[in-house]
């Protein structure tokens, strides 16, 4: 399978590295606008450099375009690739707005090409295993769910800090949790959110977001997001009437199951359960999907739903009022 990567930044380079480990895949090109960086990255990974998608499409018989560029550029790149009859892999969030996402989905359907979205959290064993345990009834009827994700504030030199390009905290960071919640508990019925932004010479820039989601099945989910941490952090607590599943990225045994039974002890699950890199697992799955051997774990419609939840959170934070979504999270 012949794949080309668009974007020479951190994500583009991560994708290049992972694709070279996937059996049966050949990376036939790298597309980026900054010629100096493009040539440097292309040489590092031994791929052919191109300064435009059009140039790549003309010069190669590429089959799949992997988009790893800033979120505000996704819509045009995906449409160009689809109109050239190429399958598309796109980093999350799929688009800057739900309207753009719908447009991208429709163009891909019209051209009969697949649109696969990199919601990698579904391929992290801790999150996939926790969902499976919830679905199997291990914690009983879910009650209150809490998820936390925090990273350092984006550098002013990067596009992440520009909300017109990244969509801001709720879209760029929050779609990880929003997608996992919809995958695990179904659509979102109502969102209430707040956001706090602070800037000072001593502490620099900080941004916090809090969202309370009422899921369609009645589960209440609390999502805490932060662009203010000294290092990456992620955790969750999944509570039901029979027990609780907890996860903390920083712990030696990050995933723990606690059941409400007097004869049952806590059962920690070590980090060694991650036998294969989640990105490699995701890319192997994408290859199988394009070859028609598997159905997508994440559909483009799933990615759209995560964007709609993020938009509801942004609107709620702006207005100070809860936002109700129609059935299915739309």
C-alpha positions as CSV (number, residue, x, y, z in Angstrom):
1,X,0.0,0.0,0.0
2,X,1.4,3.4,-1.0
3,X,1.0,6.2,1.5
4,X,2.0,9.8,1.6
5,X,2.2,12.0,4.7
6,X,1.2,15.7,4.6
7,X,2.8,17.7,7.3
8,X,6.4,17.7,8.6
9,X,5.8,18.7,12.2
10,X,5.8,16.6,15.3
11,X,2.8,14.6,14.3
12,X,3.9,14.1,10.7
13,X,7.2,12.8,11.9
14,X,5.6,10.5,14.4
15,X,3.4,9.1,11.5
16,X,6.4,8.7,9.3
17,X,8.2,6.7,12.0
18,X,5.3,4.4,12.6
19,X,4.4,3.8,9.0
20,X,7.9,2.5,8.3
21,X,7.2,-0.2,10.9
22,X,4.0,-1.4,9.2
23,X,4.3,-4.4,7.0
24,X,3.2,-3.9,3.4
25,X,3.3,-0.1,3.5
26,X,5.5,2.1,1.4
27,X,5.8,5.8,2.1
28,X,6.0,7.4,-1.3
29,X,6.2,11.1,-0.3
30,X,6.1,13.8,2.3
31,X,4.3,17.1,1.6
32,X,5.1,20.4,3.4
33,X,5.3,24.1,2.6
34,X,8.5,24.9,4.5
35,X,11.1,23.7,2.0
36,X,14.1,23.7,4.5
37,X,12.3,21.7,7.1
38,X,10.7,19.5,4.4
39,X,14.0,18.5,3.0
40,X,15.5,17.8,6.4
41,X,12.6,15.6,7.5
42,X,12.4,13.8,4.1
43,X,16.1,13.0,4.3
44,X,15.8,11.8,7.9
45,X,13.1,9.3,6.9
46,X,14.3,8.5,3.4
47,X,11.2,9.7,1.6
48,X,10.7,11.9,-1.4
49,X,9.8,15.6,-0.6
50,X,7.0,17.6,-2.3
51,X,6.0,21.2,-1.7
52,X,2.3,20.7,-2.6
53,X,-0.3,17.9,-2.6
54,X,-0.9,18.5,-6.4
55,X,2.8,17.9,-7.1
56,X,2.7,14.6,-5.1
57,X,-0.5,13.4,-6.9
58,X,1.0,14.1,-10.3
59,X,4.4,12.5,-9.6
60,X,3.3,9.3,-7.7
61,X,0.7,6.6,-7.7
62,X,-0.1,7.1,-4.1
63,X,-3.2,5.3,-2.7
64,X,-3.6,6.9,0.7
65,X,-3.1,10.5,1.9
66,X,-2.3,10.9,5.6
67,X,-3.1,14.4,6.8
68,X,-1.0,15.6,9.8
69,X,-1.3,19.4,9.5
70,X,-2.9,22.1,11.6
71,X,-6.7,21.6,12.1
72,X,-7.7,24.6,10.0
73,X,-6.1,23.1,6.9
74,X,-7.8,19.7,7.1
75,X,-10.9,20.5,5.1
76,X,-9.1,21.6,1.9
77,X,-6.5,18.8,2.0
78,X,-9.1,16.1,2.6
79,X,-11.3,17.4,-0.2
80,X,-8.4,17.5,-2.6
81,X,-7.3,14.0,-1.8
82,X,-10.8,12.6,-2.0
83,X,-11.5,14.3,-5.3
84,X,-8.3,12.7,-6.6
85,X,-9.9,9.3,-5.6
86,X,-7.4,8.7,-2.8
87,X,-8.3,7.2,0.6
88,X,-7.7,9.6,3.5
89,X,-6.4,9.3,7.0
90,X,-6.7,12.5,9.0
91,X,-5.5,13.4,12.5
92,X,-8.0,14.4,15.2
93,X,-9.9,16.6,15.5
94,X,-11.2,15.9,12.0
95,X,-12.1,19.6,11.4
96,X,-12.3,23.0,12.9
97,X,-16.2,22.9,12.8
98,X,-18.9,20.4,12.5
99,X,-20.0,22.0,9.2
100,X,-16.5,21.4,7.7
101,X,-16.5,17.8,9.0
102,X,-19.9,17.2,7.3
103,X,-18.5,18.6,4.1
104,X,-15.4,16.4,4.3
105,X,-17.5,13.3,5.0
106,X,-19.8,14.0,2.0
107,X,-16.9,14.6,-0.4
108,X,-15.3,11.3,0.6
109,X,-18.6,9.4,0.2
110,X,-19.2,11.0,-3.2
111,X,-15.8,9.8,-4.4
112,X,-16.2,6.4,-2.8
113,X,-13.0,6.7,-0.7
114,X,-12.5,6.0,3.0
115,X,-12.1,8.7,5.6
116,X,-10.3,7.4,8.7
117,X,-9.7,9.6,11.7
118,X,-6.9,9.3,14.2
119,X,-8.7,9.2,17.5
120,X,-5.8,7.2,18.9
121,X,-7.1,7.0,22.5
122,X,-9.4,4.1,21.4
123,X,-6.2,2.1,20.7
124,X,-4.6,2.8,24.1
125,X,-5.0,-0.5,26.0
126,X,-6.0,1.2,29.3
127,X,-8.9,3.1,27.7
128,X,-10.0,0.2,25.4
129,X,-9.9,-2.3,28.3
130,X,-11.8,0.1,30.6
131,X,-14.5,0.5,28.0
132,X,-14.7,-3.3,27.6
133,X,-15.1,-3.8,31.3
134,X,-17.9,-1.1,31.5
135,X,-19.7,-2.7,28.6
136,X,-19.4,-6.1,30.2
137,X,-21.1,-4.8,33.4
138,X,-18.1,-5.0,35.7
139,X,-18.9,-1.8,37.5
140,X,-22.7,-2.3,37.2
141,X,-24.8,0.6,36.1
142,X,-22.5,3.6,35.5
143,X,-23.1,6.6,37.6
144,X,-20.4,9.3,37.7
145,X,-17.5,9.3,35.3
146,X,-14.5,11.6,35.7
147,X,-11.7,12.1,33.1
148,X,-8.7,14.4,33.4
149,X,-6.2,15.4,30.7
150,X,-3.6,18.1,31.0
151,X,-0.5,19.3,29.1
152,X,1.8,22.3,29.2
153,X,0.5,25.5,27.6
154,X,1.2,25.4,23.8
155,X,4.3,27.4,22.8
156,X,3.5,30.8,21.3
157,X,5.5,29.6,18.3
158,X,3.1,26.8,17.5
159,X,-0.4,27.0,15.9
160,X,-2.1,25.2,18.9
161,X,-2.4,28.4,20.9
162,X,-4.2,30.1,18.1
163,X,-7.9,29.1,18.5
164,X,-8.7,30.1,15.0
165,X,-6.3,27.4,13.8
166,X,-6.7,24.6,16.5
167,X,-10.2,25.3,17.8
168,X,-8.8,25.8,21.3
169,X,-8.8,23.7,24.5
170,X,-12.2,22.0,24.2
171,X,-11.7,21.0,20.6
172,X,-8.0,20.2,20.4
173,X,-7.5,18.5,23.8
174,X,-11.1,17.7,24.8
175,X,-12.0,15.6,21.7
176,X,-9.9,12.8,23.1
177,X,-12.2,12.4,26.1
178,X,-15.4,13.4,24.3
179,X,-14.9,10.7,21.6
180,X,-14.1,8.0,24.3
181,X,-17.2,9.0,26.3
182,X,-19.5,8.7,23.2
183,X,-17.8,5.4,22.2
184,X,-18.4,4.0,25.7
185,X,-21.7,5.5,26.8
186,X,-23.4,6.6,23.6
187,X,-24.3,10.2,22.6
188,X,-24.4,13.3,24.7
189,X,-27.7,14.9,25.7
190,X,-26.5,18.1,27.5
191,X,-23.3,19.9,28.1
192,X,-22.4,22.6,30.7
193,X,-18.9,24.0,30.6
194,X,-16.7,26.7,31.9
195,X,-13.3,27.9,30.8
196,X,-10.7,30.0,32.7
197,X,-7.7,31.7,31.1
198,X,-4.9,33.4,33.0
199,X,-1.8,35.1,31.9
200,X,1.0,36.7,33.9
201,X,4.7,37.4,33.6
202,X,5.6,35.1,36.5
203,X,3.4,32.1,35.6
204,X,3.0,32.6,31.9
205,X,-0.2,31.5,30.1
206,X,-2.6,29.0,31.7
207,X,-6.0,27.7,30.5
208,X,-8.5,25.4,32.2
209,X,-11.7,23.9,30.9
210,X,-14.4,22.0,32.8
211,X,-17.3,20.2,31.1
212,X,-20.2,18.3,32.7
213,X,-21.9,16.0,30.2
214,X,-25.2,14.2,30.6
215,X,-25.0,11.1,28.3
216,X,-28.1,9.7,26.6
217,X,-28.1,6.7,28.9
218,X,-28.2,9.0,32.0
219,X,-24.5,8.7,32.9
220,X,-23.0,11.9,34.2
221,X,-19.4,12.6,32.9
222,X,-17.1,15.2,34.3
223,X,-14.2,16.2,32.0
224,X,-11.3,18.4,33.3
225,X,-8.9,19.8,30.7
226,X,-5.8,21.8,31.3
227,X,-3.2,23.7,29.3
228,X,-1.3,24.5,32.4
229,X,0.6,21.5,33.5
230,X,4.4,21.1,33.9
231,X,4.1,17.7,32.1
232,X,1.5,15.4,30.5
233,X,-1.1,13.9,32.8
234,X,-4.2,11.8,32.2
235,X,-6.5,9.9,34.5
236,X,-10.0,8.6,34.9
237,X,-12.4,7.3,37.5
238,X,-15.3,5.2,36.2
239,X,-17.9,4.6,39.0
240,X,-20.9,2.3,39.0
241,X,-23.2,0.7,41.5
242,X,-21.0,-2.4,41.6
243,X,-17.5,-0.9,41.6
244,X,-15.0,1.5,40.1
245,X,-12.2,1.4,37.5
246,X,-9.4,4.0,38.0
247,X,-6.5,4.9,35.8
248,X,-3.5,7.3,36.4
249,X,-0.8,7.7,33.8
250,X,1.8,8.5,36.4
251,X,1.3,5.3,38.5
252,X,3.4,2.1,38.1
253,X,0.1,0.1,37.9
254,X,-2.0,2.7,36.1
255,X,-5.3,0.7,35.7
256,X,-7.0,-0.6,38.8
257,X,-10.4,-2.3,39.3
258,X,-12.2,-2.1,42.6
259,X,-15.4,-4.0,43.1
260,X,-18.1,-3.5,45.8
261,X,-17.7,-7.0,47.2
262,X,-16.3,-7.8,50.6
263,X,-14.4,-10.8,49.3
264,X,-12.8,-9.0,46.3
265,X,-9.5,-7.1,46.4
266,X,-8.3,-4.4,44.1
267,X,-6.8,-5.7,40.9
268,X,-4.0,-3.6,39.4
269,X,-3.1,-4.0,35.8
270,X,0.6,-3.1,35.0
271,X,1.9,-0.9,32.2
272,X,3.3,-4.0,30.5
273,X,-0.2,-4.7,29.0
274,X,0.8,-2.1,26.3
275,X,2.5,-4.8,24.2
276,X,2.4,-2.7,21.0
277,X,2.5,1.0,20.4
278,X,-1.1,2.4,20.1
279,X,-0.1,4.3,16.9
280,X,1.1,1.1,15.3
281,X,-2.0,-0.7,16.3
282,X,-4.1,2.1,14.8
283,X,-2.2,2.2,11.5
284,X,-2.3,-1.6,11.1
285,X,-6.1,-1.3,11.6
286,X,-6.3,1.5,9.0
287,X,-4.5,-0.7,6.5
288,X,-7.0,-3.5,7.1
289,X,-9.9,-1.1,6.7
290,X,-8.6,0.2,3.4
291,X,-8.1,-3.3,2.2
292,X,-11.7,-4.1,3.1
293,X,-10.7,-6.7,5.8
294,X,-12.1,-4.7,8.9
295,X,-14.7,-2.1,9.7
296,X,-13.4,1.1,11.2
297,X,-13.2,1.2,15.0
298,X,-13.6,5.0,14.6
299,X,-16.0,6.2,11.9
300,X,-15.9,9.7,10.4
301,X,-19.4,10.2,11.9
302,X,-17.9,9.4,15.4
303,X,-15.3,12.1,14.8
304,X,-18.1,14.5,13.8
305,X,-19.9,13.7,17.1
306,X,-16.8,14.6,19.1
307,X,-16.6,17.9,17.4
308,X,-20.3,18.6,18.0
309,X,-19.7,18.0,21.8
310,X,-16.7,20.3,21.8
311,X,-18.7,23.0,20.0
312,X,-21.5,22.6,22.7
313,X,-18.8,23.0,25.4
314,X,-17.4,26.1,23.8
315,X,-20.9,27.6,23.4
316,X,-21.8,26.8,27.0
317,X,-18.6,28.4,28.3
318,X,-19.3,31.5,26.3
319,X,-22.9,31.9,27.3
320,X,-22.8,30.4,30.8
321,X,-25.8,28.2,30.0
322,X,-26.2,24.5,29.4
323,X,-26.4,23.4,25.7
324,X,-28.7,20.6,24.7
325,X,-27.8,18.4,21.8
326,X,-30.4,16.4,19.9
327,X,-30.6,12.6,20.3
328,X,-27.3,10.9,19.2
329,X,-25.2,13.9,20.2
330,X,-26.0,16.1,17.1
